[in-house]
Structures are given as C-alpha cells and as structure tokens.
Amino acid sequence: MKELTIILKVGLTDELMRFKADINTLGKTIDLDLWAEFKSTRSNFIDYFHPNQTMMDSLVRKIWARGESLNASSL
C-alpha cells in the first residue's frame, strides 16, 4: 500500500489513526485501506474518495458474503 508507506516514512501514523478514529465516531464505516485490491485500480473510483457503482456493488456482495465488519479504527 503506497499511501501507508508514505505515512510511515513521514511519521504521520498517529495522525492517521486519530483520523480513522474520528471518522468512526460518525457511524459504521468500511476502511478500504484494508482492501488494497479495490484501491489499486483508479477506474474503481469516480474521484479520489468515491467508489463507482460497480465497486460499491462488489463491496456489498463481499461484505454480505463474508459477514465482514470493517471500520475506520482498523488498519
């Protein structure tokens, strides 16, 4: 995961964990950092933050099939 390597290199690990914890207080979340195979393809996203409908459908199937419970506090 390229982003995590950069975060570790520049010493922002605490800030990342604080951000994920803050986001998690807003409600149930899915941390896509844990699913690098989805993040690695730019065409899976409408823009930097928002997955496209095909990716969302795939994520929903994956979550329901496995009973995944992923949140922003997980890294």
Secondary structure, 3 states (H helix, E strand, C coil): CHHHHHHHHCCCHHHHHHHHHHHHCCCCCCCHHHCHHHHCCHHHECCCCCECHHHHHHHHHHHHHHCCCCCCCCC
